[in-house]
């Protein structure tokens, strides 16, 4: 492919900014190809610029190959990011499903007869709280406990 065909292929997945600078003393050029992904991609590697410094003759001989290699690596990274997102979404759905199953199992009453009926609970009378002037009407909340000989099974 030619240089512009490679740039076109690279630009299909990212908007490109190119900066070219020249050092007259050394006769070398620096070319920066800076991609800005078109999709919202959180992968920093996909925004990494290609920066090359060489003589014009070296660019003529190898710039197209350098662009091709850069484009292929970026494409591979995009595929890896998409695959990782798919795996994470699948794991998230599985986790939500397991949590829902666990919640529905916990909501069902225990069939083993180990739970204590509400009638076996004995309320403890509320104790008056010594209050200051602002909280004269405040009373401790009633607390319930299991009747003698019964046990509370909190986890079914």
N, CA, C and O of each residue as an XYZ file, in Angstrom:
624
protein
N       0.841     -1.179      0.000
C       0.000      0.000      0.000
C       0.890      1.248      0.000
O       2.041      1.212      0.435
N       0.335      2.329     -0.491
C       1.073      3.594     -0.487
C       0.908      4.269      0.873
O       0.140      3.817      1.723
N       1.647      5.359      1.053
C       1.583      6.077      2.325
C       0.155      6.556      2.610
O      -0.325      6.430      3.737
N      -0.508      7.089      1.624
C      -1.849      7.616      1.864
C      -2.876      6.503      2.031
O      -3.870      6.696      2.731
N      -2.670      5.360      1.419
C      -3.561      4.229      1.656
C      -3.411      3.727      3.100
O      -4.398      3.376      3.746
N      -2.169      3.698      3.597
C      -1.936      3.301      4.990
C      -2.555      4.322      5.952
O      -3.183      3.947      6.941
N      -2.374      5.608      5.656
C      -2.984      6.641      6.499
C      -4.507      6.523      6.482
O      -5.160      6.687      7.513
N      -5.061      6.243      5.322
C      -6.513      6.071      5.203
C      -6.970      4.891      6.059
O      -7.946      5.001      6.801
N      -6.275      3.778      5.957
C      -6.641      2.590      6.744
C      -6.542      2.884      8.242
O      -7.390      2.443      9.017
N      -5.533      3.611      8.642
C      -5.358      3.972     10.046
C      -6.450      4.944     10.500
O      -6.929      4.863     11.631
N      -6.837      5.855      9.618
C      -7.828      6.878      9.958
C      -9.251      6.334     10.024
O     -10.157      7.060     10.433
N      -9.476      5.090      9.638
C     -10.831      4.538      9.737
C     -11.246      4.316     11.186
O     -12.439      4.307     11.492
N     -10.270      4.137     12.086
C     -10.611      3.914     13.490
C     -10.235      5.079     14.396
O     -10.574      5.080     15.579
N      -9.540      6.067     13.850
C      -9.112      7.201     14.669
C      -8.902      8.427     13.795
O      -8.475      8.327     12.645
N      -9.210      9.579     14.361
C      -8.869     10.825     13.696
C      -7.382     11.052     13.923
O      -6.900     10.911     15.047
N      -6.652     11.402     12.874
C      -5.202     11.528     12.979
C      -4.763     12.977     12.909
O      -5.304     13.781     12.150
N      -3.778     13.283     13.714
C      -3.078     14.564     13.623
C      -1.638     14.221     13.305
O      -1.030     13.373     13.959
N      -1.095     14.885     12.295
C       0.314     14.651     11.939
C       1.091     15.939     12.131
O       0.666     17.019     11.719
N       2.237     15.792     12.766
C       3.132     16.922     12.970
C       4.477     16.532     12.368
O       5.020     15.468     12.663
N       4.997     17.398     11.534
C       6.293     17.151     10.895
C       7.206     18.315     11.248
O       6.860     19.480     11.059
N       8.381     17.972     11.766
C       9.370     19.004     12.062
C      10.712     18.583     11.484
O      10.970     17.399     11.268
N      11.572     19.590     11.235
C      12.876     19.335     10.600
C      13.965     19.964     11.447
O      13.821     21.074     11.959
N      15.066     19.222     11.583
C      16.266     19.745     12.220
C      17.274     19.992     11.104
O      17.876     19.054     10.581
N      17.454     21.278     10.741
C      18.340     21.628      9.635
C      19.785     21.201      9.873
O      20.486     20.832      8.931
N      20.226     21.249     11.109
C      21.621     20.929     11.413
C      21.957     19.468     11.126
O      23.029     19.162     10.602
N      21.032     18.566     11.472
C      21.298     17.137     11.277
C      20.710     16.598      9.981
O      21.084     15.514      9.534
N      19.792     17.347      9.375
C      19.148     16.892      8.155
C      18.089     15.826      8.404
O      17.666     15.122      7.488
N      17.679     15.725      9.635
C      16.681     14.700      9.998
C      15.306     15.326     10.200
O      15.177     16.509     10.515
N      14.306     14.515     10.013
C      12.918     14.929     10.205
C      12.321     14.113     11.350
O      12.739     12.986     11.617
N      11.343     14.704     12.012
C      10.562     13.966     12.994
C       9.106     14.053     12.559
O       8.573     15.136     12.319
N       8.476     12.883     12.464
C       7.063     12.799     12.081
C       6.311     12.174     13.253
O       6.662     11.099     13.739
N       5.265     12.880     13.696
C       4.392     12.379     14.759
C       3.034     12.101     14.132
O       2.450     12.972     13.487
N       2.537     10.892     14.322
C       1.176     10.534     13.908
C       0.423     10.287     15.208
O       0.688      9.319     15.920
N      -0.522     11.180     15.507
C      -1.223     11.156     16.794
C      -2.683     10.769     16.557
O      -3.434     11.525     15.940
N      -3.088      9.584     17.048
C      -4.480      9.160     16.856
C      -5.382      9.648     17.974
O      -4.970      9.737     19.130
N      -6.593      9.954     17.621
C      -7.646     10.232     18.606
C      -8.782      9.281     18.253
O      -9.479      9.497     17.262
N      -8.981      8.215     19.062
C     -10.004      7.215     18.718
C     -11.370      7.835     18.494
O     -11.774      8.755     19.205
N     -12.073      7.322     17.500
C     -13.411      7.829     17.191
C     -14.433      7.373     18.225
O     -15.385      8.095     18.522
N     -14.238      6.175     18.774
C     -15.124      5.679     19.823
C     -14.522      6.057     21.160
O     -13.316      6.286     21.261
N     -15.369      6.126     22.202
C     -14.858      6.381     23.547
C     -14.096      5.147     24.009
O     -14.691      4.154     24.429
N     -12.785      5.222     23.926
C     -11.946      4.099     24.314
C     -11.107      4.539     25.504
O     -10.411      5.553     25.451
N     -11.186      3.759     26.577
C     -10.444      4.093     27.785
C      -9.043      3.504     27.786
O      -8.298      3.690     28.748
N      -8.675      2.803     26.732
C      -7.365      2.161     26.680
C      -6.314      3.188     26.253
O      -6.320      3.633     25.105
N      -5.405      3.571     27.174
C      -4.400      4.578     26.849
C      -3.476      4.170     25.705
O      -2.973      5.036     24.988
N      -3.246      2.887     25.520
C      -2.344      2.446     24.457
C      -2.881      2.811     23.077
O      -2.105      2.970     22.135
N      -4.193      2.945     22.950
C      -4.771      3.281     21.651
C      -4.608      4.751     21.297
O      -4.877      5.144     20.162
N      -4.176      5.561     22.239
C      -3.937      6.978     21.957
C      -2.439      7.284     21.873
O      -2.044      8.445     21.763
N      -1.622      6.254     21.924
C      -0.168      6.428     21.863
C       0.235      6.860     20.460
O      -0.126      6.218     19.474
N       0.982      7.950     20.381
C       1.414      8.495     19.098
C       2.570      7.688     18.516
O       3.355      7.089     19.251
N       2.664      7.680     17.208
C       3.808      7.119     16.500
C       4.747      8.288     16.231
O       4.385      9.225     15.520
N       5.931      8.238     16.785
C       6.909      9.316     16.584
C       8.169      8.709     15.994
O       8.790      7.829     16.591
N       8.539      9.189     14.815
C       9.704      8.665     14.111
C      10.637      9.805     13.743
O      10.185     10.879     13.345
N      11.932      9.575     13.874
C      12.937     10.541     13.465
C      13.906      9.832     12.532
O      14.476      8.796     12.876
N      14.085     10.408     11.344
C      14.966      9.804     10.345
C      15.285     10.828      9.263
O      14.764     11.943      9.273
N      16.141     10.436      8.339
C      16.429     11.296      7.188
C      15.279     11.147      6.194
O      14.531     10.171      6.253
N      15.136     12.109      5.283
C      14.074     11.975      4.278
C      14.209     10.680      3.462
O      13.204     10.066      3.103
N      15.434     10.272      3.174
C      15.644      9.041      2.412
C      15.165      7.811      3.209
O      14.573      6.887      2.650
N      15.433      7.822      4.519
C      14.964      6.714      5.363
C      13.441      6.675      5.415
O      12.844      5.598      5.406
N      12.804      7.857      5.469
C      11.336      7.890      5.453
C      10.808      7.350      4.133
O       9.835      6.596      4.109
N      11.457      7.743      3.020
C      11.025      7.224      1.717
C      11.111      5.698      1.684
O      10.244      5.035      1.116
N      12.144      5.156      2.286
C      12.366      3.710      2.239
C      11.491      2.938      3.230
O      11.097      1.810      2.937
N      11.176      3.516      4.398
C      10.522      2.704      5.419
C       9.294      3.270      6.106
O       8.738      2.621      6.991
N       8.854      4.461      5.725
C       7.725      5.065      6.437
C       6.430      4.273      6.249
O       5.667      4.100      7.199
N       6.180      3.797      5.036
C       4.950      3.045      4.775
C       4.935      1.765      5.616
O       3.903      1.404      6.181
N       6.065      1.089      5.695
C       6.148     -0.131      6.499
C       5.943      0.185      7.989
O       5.293     -0.578      8.703
N       6.497      1.304      8.448
C       6.319      1.708      9.844
C       4.841      1.998     10.136
O       4.326      1.603     11.182
N       4.164      2.685      9.215
C       2.724      2.953      9.380
C       1.920      1.655      9.424
O       1.008      1.505     10.236
N       2.272      0.721      8.539
C       1.555     -0.558      8.496
C       1.711     -1.299      9.832
O       0.729     -1.794     10.386
N       2.923     -1.372     10.337
C       3.154     -2.045     11.613
C       2.400     -1.376     12.745
O       1.819     -2.048     13.598
N       2.410     -0.048     12.751
C       1.690      0.717     13.779
C       0.194      0.451     13.690
O      -0.457      0.238     14.713
N      -0.357      0.461     12.480
C      -1.785      0.224     12.275
C      -2.169     -1.182     12.720
O      -3.207     -1.366     13.355
N      -1.351     -2.169     12.398
C      -1.662     -3.549     12.771
C      -1.635     -3.746     14.289
O      -2.476     -4.459     14.836
N      -0.682     -3.122     14.963
C      -0.611     -3.226     16.423
C      -1.821     -2.543     17.054
O      -2.420     -3.077     17.988
N      -2.181     -1.365     16.547
C      -3.367     -0.668     17.072
C      -4.614     -1.513     16.866
O      -5.461     -1.600     17.755
N      -4.730     -2.136     15.696
C      -5.896     -2.972     15.409
C      -5.953     -4.145     16.388
O      -7.023     -4.489     16.892
N      -4.809     -4.750     16.651
C      -4.743     -5.856     17.607
C      -5.156     -5.386     19.007
O      -5.876     -6.094     19.712
N      -4.709     -4.208     19.404
C      -5.083     -3.669     20.718
C      -6.584     -3.406     20.804
O      -7.210     -3.676     21.829
N      -7.151     -2.883     19.733
C      -8.601     -2.629     19.706
C      -9.352     -3.941     19.892
O     -10.310     -4.008     20.663
N      -8.919     -4.987     19.187
C      -9.574     -6.294     19.322
C      -9.453     -6.813     20.752
O     -10.409     -7.364     21.297
N      -8.277     -6.639     21.361
C      -8.076     -7.104     22.734
C      -8.972     -6.339     23.711
O      -9.552     -6.936     24.618
N      -9.085     -5.029     23.529
C      -9.943     -4.221     24.401
C     -11.397     -4.668     24.254
O     -12.102     -4.805     25.254
N     -11.849     -4.894     23.032
C     -13.227     -5.328     22.810
C     -13.471     -6.701     23.415
O     -14.525     -6.934     24.007
N     -12.516     -7.614     23.278
C     -12.664     -8.954     23.864
C     -12.715     -8.872     25.389
O     -13.504     -9.568     26.029
N     -11.879     -8.026     25.960
C     -11.866     -7.854     27.416
C     -13.200     -7.292     27.892
O     -13.730     -7.741     28.908
N     -13.744     -6.326     27.180
C     -15.044     -5.762     27.547
C     -16.137     -6.823     27.498
O     -17.008     -6.853     28.368
N     -16.102     -7.691     26.491
C     -17.100     -8.752     26.385
C     -17.003     -9.708     27.570
O     -18.023    -10.111     28.129
N     -15.779    -10.072     27.953
C     -15.580    -10.975     29.086
C     -16.083    -10.320     30.371
O     -16.748    -10.969     31.178
N     -15.772     -9.044     30.563
C     -16.216     -8.343     31.768
C     -17.737     -8.230     31.825
O     -18.326     -8.385     32.895
N     -18.369     -7.965     30.705
C     -19.836     -7.878     30.673
C     -20.461     -9.228     31.007
O     -21.443     -9.295     31.747
N     -19.895    -10.301     30.464
C     -20.413    -11.640     30.758
C     -20.249    -11.958     32.245
O     -21.158    -12.510     32.865
N     -19.101    -11.614     32.813
C     -18.870    -11.856     34.238
C     -19.828    -11.031     35.092
O     -20.317    -11.505     36.118
N     -20.094     -9.804     34.671
C     -21.014     -8.941     35.405
C     -22.429     -9.529     35.395
O     -23.101     -9.553     36.427
N     -22.874    -10.000     34.238
C     -24.204    -10.600     34.139
C     -24.298    -11.862     34.986
O     -25.309    -12.089     35.651
N     -23.254    -12.681     34.967
C     -23.254    -13.904     35.772
C     -23.300    -13.565     37.260
O     -23.993    -14.229     38.031
N     -22.570    -12.543     37.659
C     -22.550    -12.133     39.061
C     -23.921    -11.628     39.500
O     -24.389    -11.964     40.588
N     -24.559    -10.830     38.667
C     -25.902    -10.318     38.978
C     -26.887    -11.484     39.079
O     -27.745    -11.501     39.962
N     -26.762    -12.449     38.179
C     -27.652    -13.607     38.201
C     -27.457    -14.413     39.491
O     -28.435    -14.820     40.119
N     -26.195    -14.648     39.890
C     -25.933    -15.392     41.126
C     -26.450    -14.631     42.339
O     -27.007    -15.235     43.255
N     -26.274    -13.324     42.357
C     -26.759    -12.523     43.479
C     -28.288    -12.583     43.549
O     -28.854    -12.658     44.640
N     -28.939    -12.551     42.424
C     -30.395    -12.647     42.397
C     -30.874    -14.005     42.888
O     -31.854    -14.096     43.628
N     -30.173    -15.067     42.471
C     -30.527    -16.409     42.938
C     -30.346    -16.518     44.445
O     -31.205    -17.064     45.136
N     -29.240    -16.006     44.955
C     -28.970    -16.062     46.392
C     -30.014    -15.268     47.172
O     -30.458    -15.702     48.235
N     -30.402    -14.123     46.656
C     -31.398    -13.291     47.336
C     -32.756    -13.984     47.361
O     -33.468    -13.918     48.362
N     -33.115    -14.643     46.269
C     -34.414    -15.321     46.250
C     -34.411    -16.533     47.168
O     -35.434    -16.838     47.783
N     -33.285    -17.230     47.275
C     -33.193    -18.366     48.203
C     -33.275    -17.880     49.649
O     -33.923    -18.513     50.482
N     -32.628    -16.773     49.944
C     -32.647    -16.232     51.304
C     -34.035    -15.730     51.688
O     -34.391    -15.741     52.867
N     -34.812    -15.296     50.722
C     -36.135    -14.758     51.003
C     -37.153    -15.853     51.306
O     -38.156    -15.595     51.972
N     -36.908    -17.065     50.828
C     -37.833    -18.171     51.086
C     -37.705    -18.604     52.542
O     -36.590    -18.681     53.057
N     -38.832    -18.892     53.227
C     -38.747    -19.356     54.612
C     -38.092    -20.728     54.658
O     -38.230    -21.532     53.736
N     -37.374    -20.982     55.752
C     -36.694    -22.262     55.914
C     -37.719    -23.360     56.108
O     -38.631    -23.233     56.925
N     -37.568    -24.438     55.356
C     -38.521    -25.538     55.424
C     -38.139    -26.548     56.498
O     -38.875    -27.507     56.729
N     -37.017    -26.353     57.148
C     -36.547    -27.347     58.107
C     -37.221    -27.232     59.462
O     -37.012    -28.092     60.318
N     -38.011    -26.216     59.684
C     -38.691    -26.053     60.959
C     -37.762    -25.561     62.057
O     -38.129    -25.582     63.232
N     -36.574    -25.121     61.693
C     -35.617    -24.671     62.690
C     -35.849    -23.229     63.094
O     -35.319    -22.783     64.111
N     -36.628    -22.495     62.323
C     -36.835    -21.092     62.659
C     -37.812    -20.975     63.831
O     -38.672    -21.834     64.024
N     -37.669    -19.918     64.596
C     -38.487    -19.702     65.781
C     -39.711    -18.901     65.397
O     -39.573    -17.847     64.776
N     -40.912    -19.361     65.743
C     -42.117    -18.582     65.420
C     -42.128    -17.274     66.201
O     -41.534    -17.163     67.274
N     -42.812    -16.297     65.640
C     -42.865    -14.977     66.263
C     -43.497    -15.030     67.646
O     -43.163    -14.211     68.503
N     -44.405    -15.979     67.885
C     -45.068    -16.075     69.185
C     -44.099    -16.470     70.290
O     -44.368    -16.210     71.463
N     -42.974    -17.096     69.938
C     -42.017    -17.540     70.954
C     -41.134    -16.396     71.429
O     -40.384    -16.551     72.392
N     -41.215    -15.271     70.774
C     -40.404    -14.134     71.172
C     -41.087    -13.374     72.289
O     -42.293    -13.135     72.227
N     -40.347    -12.996     73.297
C     -40.895    -12.281     74.440
C     -40.371    -10.860     74.425
O     -39.157    -10.656     74.440
N     -41.259     -9.862     74.395
C     -40.783     -8.485     74.389
C     -40.211     -8.091     75.749
O     -40.705     -8.515     76.793
N     -39.186     -7.291     75.714
C     -38.607     -6.735     76.940
C     -39.162     -5.334     77.076
O     -39.093     -4.557     76.124
N     -39.713     -4.984     78.234
C     -40.310     -3.653     78.387
C     -39.267     -2.560     78.161
O     -38.085     -2.720     78.465
N     -39.744     -1.460     77.625
C     -38.862     -0.326     77.372
C     -38.448      0.317     78.682
O     -39.250      0.450     79.607
N     -37.213      0.704     78.748
C     -36.715      1.376     79.944
C     -36.731      2.868     79.692
O     -36.437      3.323     78.586
N     -37.074      3.630     80.716
C     -37.059      5.071     80.571
C     -35.625      5.543     80.573
O     -34.785      5.043     81.322
N     -35.367      6.495     79.738
C     -34.023      7.041     79.624
C     -33.968      8.322     80.438
O     -34.854      9.171     80.347
N     -32.920      8.450     81.232
C     -32.760      9.707     81.969
C     -32.476     10.774     80.929
O     -31.463     10.724     80.232
N     -33.376     11.738     80.831
C     -33.273     12.706     79.754
C     -32.910     14.078     80.293
O     -33.226     14.430     81.429
N     -32.249     14.828     79.457
C     -31.999     16.207     79.817
C     -33.212     17.030     79.396
O     -34.211     16.452     78.968
N     -33.164     18.313     79.499
C     -34.338     19.147     79.248
C     -34.829     19.035     77.810
O     -36.036     19.116     77.579
N     -33.941     18.851     76.835
C     -34.344     18.813     75.433
C     -34.959     17.465     75.049
O     -35.765     17.425     74.119
N     -34.623     16.372     75.710
C     -35.064     15.042     75.311
C     -35.911     14.375     76.395
O     -35.714     13.192     76.673
N     -36.836     15.091     77.006
C     -37.616     14.548     78.108
C     -38.516     13.397     77.689
O     -38.787     12.507     78.495
N     -38.988     13.395     76.442
C     -39.938     12.377     76.022
C     -39.270     11.173     75.380
O     -39.968     10.243     74.977
N     -37.972     11.152     75.270
C     -37.258     10.062     74.595
C     -37.297      8.794     75.440
O     -37.027      8.837     76.640
N     -37.636      7.655     74.809
C     -37.735      6.363     75.472
C     -36.953      5.361     74.648
O     -36.950      5.445     73.420
N     -36.286      4.410     75.299
C     -35.520      3.385     74.590
C     -36.464      2.491     73.811
O     -37.586      2.242     74.253
N     -36.037      2.015     72.682
C     -36.858      1.146     71.850
C     -36.989     -0.218     72.484
O     -36.050     -0.689     73.126
N     -38.151     -0.877     72.321
C     -38.324     -2.214     72.878
C     -37.416     -3.211     72.177
O     -37.137     -3.063     70.987
N     -36.955     -4.216     72.893
C     -36.084     -5.247     72.357
C     -36.770     -6.574     72.585
O     -37.364     -6.783     73.642
N     -36.702     -7.485     71.611
C     -37.301     -8.803     71.789
C     -36.212     -9.845     71.880
O     -35.157     -9.710     71.260
N     -36.469    -10.892     72.659
C     -35.525    -12.001     72.779
C     -36.288    -13.289     72.629
O     -37.516    -13.296     72.705
N     -35.587    -14.372     72.419
C     -36.227    -15.679     72.284
C     -36.676    -16.165     73.651
O     -36.030    -15.909     74.668
N     -37.797    -16.870     73.651
C     -38.295    -17.447     74.900
C     -37.336    -18.525     75.373
O     -36.544    -19.049     74.588
N     -37.406    -18.855     76.652
C     -36.509    -19.854     77.223
C     -36.649    -21.168     76.478
O     -37.765    -21.609     76.202
N     -35.536    -21.796     76.153
C     -35.533    -23.091     75.498
C     -35.602    -23.020     73.982
O     -35.433    -24.051     73.332
N     -35.843    -21.858     73.383
C     -35.858    -21.751     71.925
C     -34.621    -21.017     71.459
O     -33.987    -20.300     72.234
N     -34.285    -21.190     70.225
C     -33.099    -20.516     69.704
C     -33.467    -19.765     68.443
O     -34.409    -20.131     67.740
N     -32.727    -18.725     68.165
C     -32.931    -17.955     66.947
C     -32.001    -18.516     65.880
O     -30.802    -18.654     66.121
N     -32.513    -18.828     64.750
C     -31.697    -19.275     63.632
C     -31.751    -18.168     62.589
O     -32.699    -18.091     61.809
N     -30.764    -17.336     62.575
C     -30.782    -16.163     61.712
C     -30.531    -16.490     60.248
O     -30.904    -15.713     59.369
N     -29.907    -17.622     59.976
C     -29.501    -17.917     58.596
C     -30.241    -19.106     57.993
O     -29.783    -19.702     57.017
N     -31.364    -19.440     58.568
C     -32.245    -20.450     58.006
C     -31.680    -21.813     58.072
O     -32.319    -22.769     57.631
